[in-house]
Amino acid sequence: MANQAKQQLADAARDQAALSMRLLNRLGQISGDQNLAFSPMSFHAILSLLAAGATGAVHDQIVSFLGPAGADAHTALASHVVAAGQQAPNHVGEHDEEEEQQGSIVRCATGVWVDSSLRIKPVFEAMAASSFDAEARAVSFGSSPEQARADINGWFEGKTGGLWKQLLPEGSVSAATVAVLANALYFRGYWYDPFDATLTEDGDFFVDSGSGAHAVRAPFMVGGSFHEYTCIACHPGFKVLRMPYLGGHNRRGYSMCFYLPDDRDGLPELVRVLSSDPAALLDVPTKLVPTGALRIPKFGVSLRLEASQLLRDLGLDLPFRPAMLALDDSSSEMPMAVSSVIHQCSVHVDEKGTVAAAATDMEICGFAMPPDPEMLVDFVADHPFLFFIREEQDDRGVIVFAGQVVNPLLGN
Protein backbone atom coordinates (compact mmCIF):
# COMPACT_ATOMS: atom_id res chain seq x y z
CA MET A 1 0.00 0.00 0.00
CA ALA A 2 2.85 2.37 0.84
CA ASN A 3 4.52 1.66 -2.52
CA GLN A 4 1.24 2.35 -4.30
CA ALA A 5 0.86 5.70 -2.56
CA LYS A 6 4.47 6.59 -3.38
CA GLN A 7 3.94 5.74 -7.04
CA GLN A 8 0.73 7.76 -7.06
CA LEU A 9 2.59 10.85 -5.84
CA ALA A 10 5.41 10.27 -8.33
CA ASP A 11 2.91 10.08 -11.22
CA ALA A 12 1.19 13.27 -10.06
CA ALA A 13 4.59 15.01 -9.75
CA ARG A 14 5.37 14.17 -13.38
CA ASP A 15 2.03 15.63 -14.41
CA GLN A 16 2.74 18.72 -12.32
CA ALA A 17 6.10 19.21 -14.07
CA ALA A 18 4.31 19.09 -17.42
CA LEU A 19 1.70 21.58 -16.18
CA SER A 20 4.51 23.85 -14.96
CA MET A 21 6.03 24.01 -18.43
CA ARG A 22 2.67 24.57 -20.12
CA LEU A 23 2.03 27.51 -17.81
CA LEU A 24 5.58 28.84 -18.18
CA ASN A 25 5.45 28.57 -21.97
CA ARG A 26 2.14 30.41 -22.20
CA LEU A 27 3.08 33.04 -19.61
CA GLY A 28 6.32 33.67 -21.52
CA GLN A 29 4.31 34.28 -24.70
CA ILE A 30 2.05 36.71 -22.84
CA SER A 31 4.77 38.57 -20.94
CA GLY A 32 7.25 38.81 -23.80
CA ASP A 33 10.57 40.32 -22.75
CA GLN A 34 9.65 40.48 -19.08
CA ASN A 35 10.69 38.66 -15.94
CA LEU A 36 8.01 36.42 -14.50
CA ALA A 37 7.37 34.24 -11.49
CA PHE A 38 4.46 32.01 -10.57
CA SER A 39 3.63 29.03 -8.39
CA PRO A 40 2.69 25.85 -10.27
CA MET A 41 1.90 24.31 -6.89
CA SER A 42 -0.62 27.03 -6.04
CA PHE A 43 -2.33 26.62 -9.41
CA HIS A 44 -2.32 22.84 -8.90
CA ALA A 45 -3.84 23.10 -5.42
CA ILE A 46 -6.68 25.41 -6.41
CA LEU A 47 -7.56 23.39 -9.51
CA SER A 48 -7.50 20.15 -7.51
CA LEU A 49 -9.85 21.73 -4.98
CA LEU A 50 -12.14 22.95 -7.77
CA ALA A 51 -12.20 19.43 -9.23
CA ALA A 52 -13.43 18.14 -5.88
CA GLY A 53 -16.36 20.54 -6.16
CA ALA A 54 -17.23 19.84 -9.78
CA THR A 55 -19.28 17.14 -11.45
CA GLY A 56 -19.69 15.61 -14.88
CA ALA A 57 -17.85 17.11 -17.82
CA VAL A 58 -16.41 19.99 -15.75
CA HIS A 59 -14.82 17.57 -13.27
CA ASP A 60 -13.49 15.37 -16.07
CA GLN A 61 -11.93 18.31 -17.93
CA ILE A 62 -10.17 19.65 -14.82
CA VAL A 63 -8.76 16.19 -14.02
CA SER A 64 -7.63 15.76 -17.63
CA PHE A 65 -6.04 19.21 -17.54
CA LEU A 66 -4.04 18.27 -14.45
CA GLY A 67 -2.74 15.10 -16.12
CA PRO A 68 -3.21 11.35 -16.60
CA ALA A 69 -2.28 10.41 -13.03
CA GLY A 70 -5.95 10.95 -12.13
CA ALA A 71 -8.03 12.83 -9.59
CA ASP A 72 -6.99 10.75 -6.58
CA ALA A 73 -3.29 11.17 -7.34
CA HIS A 74 -3.55 14.92 -7.77
CA THR A 75 -5.60 15.30 -4.62
CA ALA A 76 -2.92 13.29 -2.79
CA LEU A 77 -0.18 15.56 -4.16
CA ALA A 78 -2.04 18.70 -3.09
CA SER A 79 -2.61 17.17 0.33
CA HIS A 80 1.12 16.37 0.55
CA VAL A 81 2.00 20.05 0.10
CA VAL A 82 -0.65 21.12 2.61
CA ALA A 83 0.87 18.72 5.15
CA ALA A 84 4.27 20.38 4.68
CA GLY A 85 2.76 23.78 5.38
CA GLN A 86 0.98 22.56 8.49
CA GLN A 87 4.31 21.63 10.09
CA ALA A 88 5.88 25.04 9.54
CA PRO A 89 6.51 27.31 12.53
CA ASN A 90 3.90 30.02 13.00
CA HIS A 91 6.40 32.87 12.92
CA VAL A 92 7.67 33.72 9.46
CA GLY A 93 8.60 37.32 10.06
CA GLU A 94 11.85 39.17 9.64
CA HIS A 95 15.08 37.21 9.24
CA ASP A 96 17.02 36.31 12.36
CA GLU A 97 19.84 33.87 13.13
CA GLU A 98 17.53 31.43 14.93
CA GLU A 99 15.26 31.22 11.90
CA GLU A 100 18.22 30.69 9.58
CA GLN A 101 19.24 27.65 11.62
CA GLN A 102 15.76 26.20 11.08
CA GLY A 103 16.42 25.99 7.36
CA SER A 104 13.65 26.03 4.77
CA ILE A 105 10.17 27.13 5.75
CA VAL A 106 7.10 26.39 3.64
CA ARG A 107 3.67 27.56 4.69
CA CYS A 108 0.43 26.75 2.91
CA ALA A 109 -3.11 27.98 3.59
CA THR A 110 -6.27 27.04 1.71
CA GLY A 111 -9.76 28.36 2.29
CA VAL A 112 -13.31 27.94 1.03
CA TRP A 113 -16.00 30.57 1.56
CA VAL A 114 -19.58 29.96 0.40
CA ASP A 115 -22.54 32.31 0.49
CA SER A 116 -24.82 31.66 3.46
CA SER A 117 -27.79 31.15 1.12
CA LEU A 118 -26.26 27.86 -0.06
CA ARG A 119 -26.04 24.57 1.77
CA ILE A 120 -22.61 23.06 1.17
CA LYS A 121 -22.63 19.46 0.02
CA PRO A 122 -21.19 17.27 2.79
CA VAL A 123 -19.00 15.33 0.36
CA PHE A 124 -17.28 18.52 -0.82
CA GLU A 125 -16.98 19.90 2.69
CA ALA A 126 -15.39 16.66 3.89
CA MET A 127 -12.95 16.51 0.96
CA ALA A 128 -11.91 20.14 1.44
CA ALA A 129 -11.23 19.52 5.14
CA SER A 130 -9.49 16.15 4.90
CA SER A 131 -7.31 16.67 1.83
CA PHE A 132 -6.78 20.43 1.73
CA ASP A 133 -7.15 21.41 5.42
CA ALA A 134 -9.70 23.92 4.15
CA GLU A 135 -12.64 24.61 6.42
CA ALA A 136 -15.71 25.72 4.48
CA ARG A 137 -17.10 28.92 5.98
CA ALA A 138 -20.42 30.64 5.35
CA VAL A 139 -20.33 34.37 4.57
CA SER A 140 -22.88 36.88 3.26
CA PHE A 141 -21.63 37.73 -0.21
CA GLY A 142 -25.12 38.79 -1.30
CA SER A 143 -25.84 41.34 1.41
CA SER A 144 -22.33 42.27 2.65
CA PRO A 145 -19.69 41.54 -0.02
CA GLU A 146 -17.13 43.98 1.41
CA GLN A 147 -17.47 42.49 4.88
CA ALA A 148 -17.04 39.02 3.37
CA ARG A 149 -13.91 40.23 1.60
CA ALA A 150 -12.56 41.65 4.86
CA ASP A 151 -13.26 38.36 6.65
CA ILE A 152 -11.42 36.38 3.98
CA ASN A 153 -8.45 38.74 4.01
CA GLY A 154 -8.33 38.61 7.81
CA TRP A 155 -8.30 34.83 7.77
CA PHE A 156 -5.40 34.71 5.31
CA GLU A 157 -3.46 37.35 7.20
CA GLY A 158 -3.69 35.21 10.32
CA LYS A 159 -2.81 31.98 8.51
CA THR A 160 0.25 33.44 6.81
CA GLY A 161 1.71 35.40 9.70
CA GLY A 162 0.71 38.74 8.15
CA LEU A 163 2.26 38.06 4.74
CA TRP A 164 -0.99 38.51 2.83
CA LYS A 165 -2.83 41.50 4.27
CA GLN A 166 -4.97 42.17 1.21
CA LEU A 167 -5.20 38.94 -0.75
CA LEU A 168 -8.50 40.06 -2.28
CA PRO A 169 -8.35 43.68 -3.48
CA GLU A 170 -11.23 46.12 -3.15
CA GLY A 171 -14.08 45.31 -5.53
CA SER A 172 -12.93 41.73 -6.18
CA VAL A 173 -15.99 40.30 -4.39
CA SER A 174 -19.56 41.26 -5.34
CA ALA A 175 -23.14 40.39 -4.49
CA ALA A 176 -23.06 37.92 -7.41
CA THR A 177 -20.26 35.92 -5.76
CA VAL A 178 -21.41 32.59 -4.36
CA ALA A 179 -18.02 31.10 -3.43
CA VAL A 180 -14.33 31.89 -3.18
CA LEU A 181 -11.60 29.25 -3.27
CA ALA A 182 -8.13 30.46 -2.36
CA ASN A 183 -4.64 29.13 -1.76
CA ALA A 184 -1.49 30.88 -0.52
CA LEU A 185 2.09 29.60 -0.36
CA TYR A 186 5.13 31.04 1.37
CA PHE A 187 8.71 29.82 1.06
CA ARG A 188 11.87 30.99 2.79
CA GLY A 189 15.07 29.07 2.18
CA TYR A 190 18.72 29.71 3.03
CA TRP A 191 21.42 28.36 0.72
CA TYR A 192 23.25 25.31 2.00
CA ASP A 193 26.36 27.05 0.65
CA PRO A 194 25.67 30.79 0.92
CA PHE A 195 27.39 33.44 -1.16
CA ASP A 196 29.77 35.92 0.43
CA ALA A 197 28.13 39.34 0.08
CA THR A 198 31.56 41.02 0.01
CA LEU A 199 32.28 39.23 -3.28
CA THR A 200 29.13 40.50 -4.98
CA GLU A 201 30.05 42.76 -7.87
CA ASP A 202 28.42 44.47 -10.81
CA GLY A 203 28.74 42.87 -14.21
CA ASP A 204 27.19 42.77 -17.65
CA PHE A 205 23.91 40.91 -18.11
CA PHE A 206 23.07 40.52 -21.78
CA VAL A 207 19.45 41.31 -22.60
CA ASP A 208 17.82 40.34 -25.88
CA SER A 209 14.70 42.50 -26.10
CA GLY A 210 12.51 43.94 -28.80
CA SER A 211 14.81 46.96 -28.95
CA GLY A 212 17.77 44.71 -29.75
CA ALA A 213 20.52 42.98 -27.81
CA HIS A 214 22.31 45.08 -25.21
CA ALA A 215 24.01 44.77 -21.84
CA VAL A 216 22.84 46.10 -18.49
CA ARG A 217 24.93 46.35 -15.33
CA ALA A 218 23.57 44.14 -12.58
CA PRO A 219 24.85 42.89 -9.19
CA PHE A 220 26.18 39.32 -9.46
CA MET A 221 26.66 36.89 -6.59
CA VAL A 222 30.08 35.32 -7.11
CA GLY A 223 31.08 31.82 -6.08
CA GLY A 224 33.51 31.65 -3.18
CA SER A 225 35.22 29.01 -1.06
CA PHE A 226 31.93 27.14 -0.56
CA HIS A 227 31.47 26.73 -4.30
CA GLU A 228 34.59 24.92 -5.47
CA TYR A 229 32.26 21.99 -6.14
CA THR A 230 28.62 22.44 -7.14
CA CYS A 231 25.91 20.33 -8.78
CA ILE A 232 26.03 21.19 -12.49
CA ALA A 233 24.89 19.12 -15.44
CA CYS A 234 25.71 19.97 -19.05
CA HIS A 235 23.14 19.12 -21.73
CA PRO A 236 23.08 19.86 -25.46
CA GLY A 237 22.26 23.57 -25.63
CA PHE A 238 22.00 24.33 -21.91
CA LYS A 239 23.37 23.77 -18.40
CA VAL A 240 21.57 23.13 -15.12
CA LEU A 241 22.82 24.33 -11.74
CA ARG A 242 21.18 22.91 -8.62
CA MET A 243 21.59 25.01 -5.47
CA PRO A 244 20.21 23.22 -2.37
CA TYR A 245 18.79 25.01 0.63
CA LEU A 246 19.43 24.12 4.24
CA GLY A 247 17.23 21.28 5.46
CA GLY A 248 13.77 22.31 6.58
CA HIS A 249 11.74 22.05 9.75
CA ASN A 250 10.06 18.89 8.46
CA ARG A 251 13.22 17.36 6.95
CA ARG A 252 11.95 17.97 3.44
CA GLY A 253 14.68 19.13 1.09
CA TYR A 254 14.33 22.04 -1.32
CA SER A 255 16.57 23.43 -4.03
CA MET A 256 16.60 26.06 -6.74
CA CYS A 257 17.55 24.89 -10.20
CA PHE A 258 18.84 27.39 -12.75
CA TYR A 259 18.45 26.42 -16.42
CA LEU A 260 20.89 28.46 -18.50
CA PRO A 261 20.90 28.25 -22.33
CA ASP A 262 24.30 28.22 -23.98
CA ASP A 263 23.29 30.99 -26.37
CA ARG A 264 22.45 34.45 -25.11
CA ASP A 265 19.24 34.41 -27.16
CA GLY A 266 18.54 30.75 -26.39
CA LEU A 267 15.72 31.14 -23.83
CA PRO A 268 12.81 30.49 -26.27
CA GLU A 269 14.50 27.32 -27.55
CA LEU A 270 15.18 26.15 -24.00
CA VAL A 271 11.51 26.60 -23.10
CA ARG A 272 10.56 24.66 -26.24
CA VAL A 273 12.92 21.80 -25.35
CA LEU A 274 11.69 21.54 -21.76
CA SER A 275 8.07 21.81 -22.86
CA SER A 276 8.54 18.87 -25.22
CA ASP A 277 10.16 16.82 -22.43
CA PRO A 278 8.96 18.05 -19.00
CA ALA A 279 10.50 14.97 -17.36
CA ALA A 280 13.82 16.81 -17.71
CA LEU A 281 12.69 19.02 -14.82
CA LEU A 282 12.73 15.97 -12.55
CA ASP A 283 16.17 14.81 -13.73
CA VAL A 284 18.30 17.39 -11.94
CA PRO A 285 22.03 17.17 -11.17
CA THR A 286 23.00 15.58 -7.88
CA LYS A 287 26.73 15.01 -8.52
CA LEU A 288 29.22 17.61 -7.35
CA VAL A 289 31.67 18.69 -10.05
CA PRO A 290 34.72 20.97 -9.87
CA THR A 291 33.42 24.46 -10.54
CA GLY A 292 35.23 27.34 -12.17
CA ALA A 293 33.49 30.68 -12.55
CA LEU A 294 30.13 30.84 -10.77
CA ARG A 295 28.12 34.02 -11.18
CA ILE A 296 24.38 34.43 -10.62
CA PRO A 297 22.60 37.79 -10.62
CA LYS A 298 20.60 38.88 -7.61
CA PHE A 299 17.01 39.33 -8.67
CA GLY A 300 13.50 40.03 -7.52
CA VAL A 301 10.55 39.03 -9.69
CA SER A 302 6.88 39.79 -9.11
CA LEU A 303 3.78 38.96 -11.10
CA ARG A 304 0.07 39.57 -10.72
CA LEU A 305 -2.38 38.43 -13.37
CA GLU A 306 -5.96 37.48 -14.00
CA ALA A 307 -5.43 33.91 -15.18
CA SER A 308 -8.85 33.00 -16.58
CA GLN A 309 -7.82 33.55 -20.20
CA LEU A 310 -4.49 31.81 -19.61
CA LEU A 311 -6.29 28.65 -18.46
CA ARG A 312 -8.78 28.88 -21.32
CA ASP A 313 -5.95 29.21 -23.84
CA LEU A 314 -4.51 25.97 -22.43
CA GLY A 315 -7.80 24.15 -22.91
CA LEU A 316 -9.55 24.52 -19.54
CA ASP A 317 -12.78 26.26 -20.51
CA LEU A 318 -15.73 24.37 -18.98
CA PRO A 319 -15.31 25.75 -15.41
CA PHE A 320 -15.89 29.23 -16.86
CA ARG A 321 -19.29 28.24 -18.29
CA PRO A 322 -22.42 27.97 -16.12
CA ALA A 323 -22.56 24.42 -14.74
CA MET A 324 -23.51 22.53 -11.62
CA LEU A 325 -20.71 22.49 -9.07
CA ALA A 326 -20.94 20.19 -6.08
CA LEU A 327 -21.20 23.07 -3.62
CA ASP A 328 -24.95 23.55 -3.28
CA ASP A 329 -26.94 20.84 -1.48
CA SER A 330 -30.29 22.62 -1.86
CA SER A 331 -33.19 21.28 -3.88
CA SER A 332 -32.82 23.94 -6.57
CA GLU A 333 -29.20 24.02 -7.63
CA MET A 334 -28.17 27.15 -9.50
CA PRO A 335 -25.72 27.16 -12.41
CA MET A 336 -22.32 28.40 -11.26
CA ALA A 337 -19.19 29.40 -13.14
CA VAL A 338 -15.69 30.56 -12.29
CA SER A 339 -15.65 34.30 -12.97
CA SER A 340 -12.05 35.12 -12.10
CA VAL A 341 -8.75 33.49 -11.19
CA ILE A 342 -6.25 35.90 -9.64
CA HIS A 343 -2.65 34.74 -9.24
CA GLN A 344 0.09 36.76 -7.61
CA CYS A 345 3.66 35.74 -6.93
CA SER A 346 7.00 37.19 -5.88
CA VAL A 347 10.46 35.60 -5.71
CA HIS A 348 13.56 37.33 -4.30
CA VAL A 349 17.05 35.81 -4.48
CA ASP A 350 20.16 37.13 -2.73
CA GLU A 351 23.39 35.92 -1.12
CA LYS A 352 21.61 34.28 1.83
CA GLY A 353 18.86 32.49 -0.07
CA THR A 354 15.32 32.97 -1.32
CA VAL A 355 12.00 34.36 -0.17
CA ALA A 356 8.98 33.52 -2.32
CA ALA A 357 5.25 33.90 -1.90
CA ALA A 358 2.25 33.19 -4.09
CA ALA A 359 -1.52 33.20 -3.89
CA THR A 360 -4.28 32.03 -6.20
CA ASP A 361 -7.86 33.07 -5.54
CA MET A 362 -10.80 31.87 -7.59
CA GLU A 363 -14.19 33.55 -7.50
CA ILE A 364 -17.25 31.52 -8.42
CA CYS A 365 -20.42 33.33 -9.46
CA GLY A 366 -24.00 32.24 -10.01
CA PHE A 367 -25.98 33.27 -13.08
CA ALA A 368 -29.54 33.73 -12.39
CA MET A 369 24.96 13.98 -20.05
CA PRO A 370 27.58 14.53 -17.00
CA PRO A 371 30.83 16.58 -17.48
CA ASP A 372 34.38 15.21 -17.25
CA PRO A 373 35.17 15.17 -13.49
CA GLU A 374 38.67 16.47 -14.22
CA MET A 375 37.38 19.57 -16.00
CA LEU A 376 36.23 22.78 -14.36
CA VAL A 377 32.66 23.68 -15.26
CA ASP A 378 31.65 27.34 -15.39
CA PHE A 379 28.12 28.58 -14.72
CA VAL A 380 27.86 32.26 -15.54
CA ALA A 381 24.22 33.32 -15.71
CA ASP A 382 24.86 36.55 -17.61
CA HIS A 383 21.91 36.18 -19.99
CA PRO A 384 18.23 35.14 -19.69
CA PHE A 385 17.56 31.92 -17.76
CA LEU A 386 14.81 29.89 -16.10
CA PHE A 387 14.53 29.02 -12.41
CA PHE A 388 12.54 26.43 -10.48
CA ILE A 389 12.19 26.00 -6.72
CA ARG A 390 11.46 22.35 -6.13
CA GLU A 391 10.84 20.02 -3.26
CA GLU A 392 13.07 16.96 -3.17
CA GLN A 393 11.72 13.94 -1.33
CA ASP A 394 11.43 10.27 -2.25
CA ASP A 395 12.82 10.91 -5.74
CA ARG A 396 10.04 13.39 -6.50
CA GLY A 397 10.52 16.89 -7.78
CA VAL A 398 7.40 18.86 -6.94
CA ILE A 399 7.79 22.34 -8.44
CA VAL A 400 6.70 24.99 -5.95
CA PHE A 401 7.77 28.15 -7.80
CA ALA A 402 8.99 28.79 -11.35
CA GLY A 403 9.88 31.69 -13.59
CA GLN A 404 12.29 33.38 -15.94
CA VAL A 405 14.77 36.22 -15.58
CA VAL A 406 15.35 38.19 -18.76
CA ASN A 407 16.68 41.30 -17.02
CA PRO A 408 17.63 41.20 -13.31
CA LEU A 409 17.19 44.96 -13.03
CA LEU A 410 13.44 44.70 -13.71
CA GLY A 411 11.29 44.21 -10.62
CA ASN A 412 13.98 45.02 -8.03
C-alpha positions in Angstrom: 0.0 0.0 0.0 2.9 2.4 0.8 4.5 1.7 -2.5 1.2 2.4 -4.3 0.9 5.7 -2.6 4.5 6.6 -3.4 3.9 5.7 -7.0 0.7 7.8 -7.1 2.6 10.8 -5.8 5.4 10.3 -8.3 2.9 10.1 -11.2 1.2 13.3 -10.1 4.6 15.0 -9.7 5.4 14.2 -13.4 2.0 15.6 -14.4 2.7 18.7 -12.3 6.1 19.2 -14.1 4.3 19.1 -17.4 1.7 21.6 -16.2 4.5 23.9 -15.0 6.0 24.0 -18.4 2.7 24.6 -20.1 2.0 27.5 -17.8 5.6 28.8 -18.2 5.5 28.6 -22.0 2.1 30.4 -22.2 3.1 33.0 -19.6 6.3 33.7 -21.5 4.3 34.3 -24.7 2.1 36.7 -22.8 4.8 38.6 -20.9 7.2 38.8 -23.8 10.6 40.3 -22.7 9.7 40.5 -19.1 10.7 38.7 -15.9 8.0 36.4 -14.5 7.4 34.2 -11.5 4.5 32.0 -10.6 3.6 29.0 -8.4 2.7 25.8 -10.3 1.9 24.3 -6.9 -0.6 27.0 -6.0 -2.3 26.6 -9.4 -2.3 22.8 -8.9 -3.8 23.1 -5.4 -6.7 25.4 -6.4 -7.6 23.4 -9.5 -7.5 20.1 -7.5 -9.9 21.7 -5.0 -12.1 23.0 -7.8 -12.2 19.4 -9.2 -13.4 18.1 -5.9 -16.4 20.5 -6.2 -17.2 19.8 -9.8 -19.3 17.1 -11.4 -19.7 15.6 -14.9 -17.8 17.1 -17.8 -16.4 20.0 -15.8 -14.8 17.6 -13.3 -13.5 15.4 -16.1 -11.9 18.3 -17.9 -10.2 19.7 -14.8 -8.8 16.2 -14.0 -7.6 15.8 -17.6 -6.0 19.2 -17.5 -4.0 18.3 -14.4 -2.7 15.1 -16.1 -3.2 11.4 -16.6 -2.3 10.4 -13.0 -5.9 10.9 -12.1 -8.0 12.8 -9.6 -7.0 10.7 -6.6 -3.3 11.2 -7.3 -3.6 14.9 -7.8 -5.6 15.3 -4.6 -2.9 13.3 -2.8 -0.2 15.6 -4.2 -2.0 18.7 -3.1 -2.6 17.2 0.3 1.1 16.4 0.5 2.0 20.0 0.1 -0.7 21.1 2.6 0.9 18.7 5.1 4.3 20.4 4.7 2.8 23.8 5.4 1.0 22.6 8.5 4.3 21.6 10.1 5.9 25.0 9.5 6.5 27.3 12.5 3.9 30.0 13.0 6.4 32.9 12.9 7.7 33.7 9.5 8.6 37.3 10.1 11.9 39.2 9.6 15.1 37.2 9.2 17.0 36.3 12.4 19.8 33.9 13.1 17.5 31.4 14.9 15.3 31.2 11.9 18.2 30.7 9.6 19.2 27.7 11.6 15.8 26.2 11.1 16.4 26.0 7.4 13.7 26.0 4.8 10.2 27.1 5.7 7.1 26.4 3.6 3.7 27.6 4.7 0.4 26.7 2.9 -3.1 28.0 3.6 -6.3 27.0 1.7 -9.8 28.4 2.3 -13.3 27.9 1.0 -16.0 30.6 1.6 -19.6 30.0 0.4 -22.5 32.3 0.5 -24.8 31.7 3.5 -27.8 31.2 1.1 -26.3 27.9 -0.1 -26.0 24.6 1.8 -22.6 23.1 1.2 -22.6 19.5 0.0 -21.2 17.3 2.8 -19.0 15.3 0.4 -17.3 18.5 -0.8 -17.0 19.9 2.7 -15.4 16.7 3.9 -12.9 16.5 1.0 -11.9 20.1 1.4 -11.2 19.5 5.1 -9.5 16.2 4.9 -7.3 16.7 1.8 -6.8 20.4 1.7 -7.1 21.4 5.4 -9.7 23.9 4.1 -12.6 24.6 6.4 -15.7 25.7 4.5 -17.1 28.9 6.0 -20.4 30.6 5.4 -20.3 34.4 4.6 -22.9 36.9 3.3 -21.6 37.7 -0.2 -25.1 38.8 -1.3 -25.8 41.3 1.4 -22.3 42.3 2.6 -19.7 41.5 0.0 -17.1 44.0 1.4 -17.5 42.5 4.9 -17.0 39.0 3.4 -13.9 40.2 1.6 -12.6 41.7 4.9 -13.3 38.4 6.7 -11.4 36.4 4.0 -8.4 38.7 4.0 -8.3 38.6 7.8 -8.3 34.8 7.8 -5.4 34.7 5.3 -3.5 37.4 7.2 -3.7 35.2 10.3 -2.8 32.0 8.5 0.3 33.4 6.8 1.7 35.4 9.7 0.7 38.7 8.2 2.3 38.1 4.7 -1.0 38.5 2.8 -2.8 41.5 4.3 -5.0 42.2 1.2 -5.2 38.9 -0.7 -8.5 40.1 -2.3 -8.4 43.7 -3.5 -11.2 46.1 -3.1 -14.1 45.3 -5.5 -12.9 41.7 -6.2 -16.0 40.3 -4.4 -19.6 41.3 -5.3 -23.1 40.4 -4.5 -23.1 37.9 -7.4 -20.3 35.9 -5.8 -21.4 32.6 -4.4 -18.0 31.1 -3.4 -14.3 31.9 -3.2 -11.6 29.2 -3.3 -8.1 30.5 -2.4 -4.6 29.1 -1.8 -1.5 30.9 -0.5 2.1 29.6 -0.4 5.1 31.0 1.4 8.7 29.8 1.1 11.9 31.0 2.8 15.1 29.1 2.2 18.7 29.7 3.0 21.4 28.4 0.7 23.2 25.3 2.0 26.4 27.1 0.6 25.7 30.8 0.9 27.4 33.4 -1.2 29.8 35.9 0.4 28.1 39.3 0.1 31.6 41.0 0.0 32.3 39.2 -3.3 29.1 40.5 -5.0 30.1 42.8 -7.9 28.4 44.5 -10.8 28.7 42.9 -14.2 27.2 42.8 -17.7 23.9 40.9 -18.1 23.1 40.5 -21.8 19.4 41.3 -22.6 17.8 40.3 -25.9 14.7 42.5 -26.1 12.5 43.9 -28.8 14.8 47.0 -28.9 17.8 44.7 -29.7 20.5 43.0 -27.8 22.3 45.1 -25.2 24.0 44.8 -21.8 22.8 46.1 -18.5 24.9 46.4 -15.3 23.6 44.1 -12.6 24.8 42.9 -9.2 26.2 39.3 -9.5 26.7 36.9 -6.6 30.1 35.3 -7.1 31.1 31.8 -6.1 33.5 31.7 -3.2 35.2 29.0 -1.1 31.9 27.1 -0.6 31.5 26.7 -4.3 34.6 24.9 -5.5 32.3 22.0 -6.1 28.6 22.4 -7.1 25.9 20.3 -8.8 26.0 21.2 -12.5 24.9 19.1 -15.4 25.7 20.0 -19.0 23.1 19.1 -21.7 23.1 19.9 -25.5 22.3 23.6 -25.6 22.0 24.3 -21.9 23.4 23.8 -18.4 21.6 23.1 -15.1 22.8 24.3 -11.7 21.2 22.9 -8.6 21.6 25.0 -5.5 20.2 23.2 -2.4 18.8 25.0 0.6 19.4 24.1 4.2 17.2 21.3 5.5 13.8 22.3 6.6 11.7 22.1 9.7 10.1 18.9 8.5 13.2 17.4 6.9 12.0 18.0 3.4 14.7 19.1 1.1 14.3 22.0 -1.3 16.6 23.4 -4.0 16.6 26.1 -6.7 17.5 24.9 -10.2 18.8 27.4 -12.8 18.4 26.4 -16.4 20.9 28.5 -18.5 20.9 28.2 -22.3 24.3 28.2 -24.0 23.3 31.0 -26.4 22.4 34.5 -25.1 19.2 34.4 -27.2 18.5 30.8 -26.4 15.7 31.1 -23.8 12.8 30.5 -26.3 14.5 27.3 -27.6 15.2 26.2 -24.0 11.5 26.6 -23.1 10.6 24.7 -26.2 12.9 21.8 -25.4 11.7 21.5 -21.8 8.1 21.8 -22.9 8.5 18.9 -25.2 10.2 16.8 -22.4 9.0 18.1 -19.0 10.5 15.0 -17.4 13.8 16.8 -17.7 12.7 19.0 -14.8 12.7 16.0 -12.6 16.2 14.8 -13.7 18.3 17.4 -11.9 22.0 17.2 -11.2 23.0 15.6 -7.9 26.7 15.0 -8.5 29.2 17.6 -7.3 31.7 18.7 -10.0 34.7 21.0 -9.9 33.4 24.5 -10.5 35.2 27.3 -12.2 33.5 30.7 -12.6 30.1 30.8 -10.8 28.1 34.0 -11.2 24.4 34.4 -10.6 22.6 37.8 -10.6 20.6 38.9 -7.6 17.0 39.3 -8.7 13.5 40.0 -7.5 10.6 39.0 -9.7 6.9 39.8 -9.1 3.8 39.0 -11.1 0.1 39.6 -10.7 -2.4 38.4 -13.4 -6.0 37.5 -14.0 -5.4 33.9 -15.2 -8.8 33.0 -16.6 -7.8 33.6 -20.2 -4.5 31.8 -19.6 -6.3 28.7 -18.5 -8.8 28.9 -21.3 -6.0 29.2 -23.8 -4.5 26.0 -22.4 -7.8 24.2 -22.9 -9.6 24.5 -19.5 -12.8 26.3 -20.5 -15.7 24.4 -19.0 -15.3 25.8 -15.4 -15.9 29.2 -16.9 -19.3 28.2 -18.3 -22.4 28.0 -16.1 -22.6 24.4 -14.7 -23.5 22.5 -11.6 -20.7 22.5 -9.1 -20.9 20.2 -6.1 -21.2 23.1 -3.6 -24.9 23.6 -3.3 -26.9 20.8 -1.5 -30.3 22.6 -1.9 -33.2 21.3 -3.9 -32.8 23.9 -6.6 -29.2 24.0 -7.6 -28.2 27.2 -9.5 -25.7 27.2 -12.4 -22.3 28.4 -11.3 -19.2 29.4 -13.1 -15.7 30.6 -12.3 -15.7 34.3 -13.0 -12.0 35.1 -12.1 -8.8 33.5 -11.2 -6.3 35.9 -9.6 -2.7 34.7 -9.2 0.1 36.8 -7.6 3.7 35.7 -6.9 7.0 37.2 -5.9 10.5 35.6 -5.7 13.6 37.3 -4.3 17.1 35.8 -4.5 20.2 37.1 -2.7 23.4 35.9 -1.1 21.6 34.3 1.8 18.9 32.5 -0.1 15.3 33.0 -1.3 12.0 34.4 -0.2 9.0 33.5 -2.3 5.3 33.9 -1.9 2.3 33.2 -4.1 -1.5 33.2 -3.9 -4.3 32.0 -6.2 -7.9 33.1 -5.5 -10.8 31.9 -7.6 -14.2 33.6 -7.5 -17.3 31.5 -8.4 -20.4 33.3 -9.5 -24.0 32.2 -10.0 -26.0 33.3 -13.1 -29.5 33.7 -12.4 25.0 14.0 -20.1 27.6 14.5 -17.0 30.8 16.6 -17.5 34.4 15.2 -17.3 35.2 15.2 -13.5 38.7 16.5 -14.2 37.4 19.6 -16.0 36.2 22.8 -14.4 32.7 23.7 -15.3 31.6 27.3 -15.4 28.1 28.6 -14.7 27.9 32.3 -15.5 24.2 33.3 -15.7 24.9 36.5 -17.6 21.9 36.2 -20.0 18.2 35.1 -19.7 17.6 31.9 -17.8 14.8 29.9 -16.1 14.5 29.0 -12.4 12.5 26.4 -10.5 12.2 26.0 -6.7 11.5 22.3 -6.1 10.8 20.0 -3.3 13.1 17.0 -3.2 11.7 13.9 -1.3 11.4 10.3 -2.3 12.8 10.9 -5.7 10.0 13.4 -6.5 10.5 16.9 -7.8 7.4 18.9 -6.9 7.8 22.3 -8.4 6.7 25.0 -6.0 7.8 28.2 -7.8 9.0 28.8 -11.4 9.9 31.7 -13.6 12.3 33.4 -15.9 14.8 36.2 -15.6 15.4 38.2 -18.8 16.7 41.3 -17.0 17.6 41.2 -13.3 17.2 45.0 -13.0 13.4 44.7 -13.7 11.3 44.2 -10.6 14.0 45.0 -8.0 
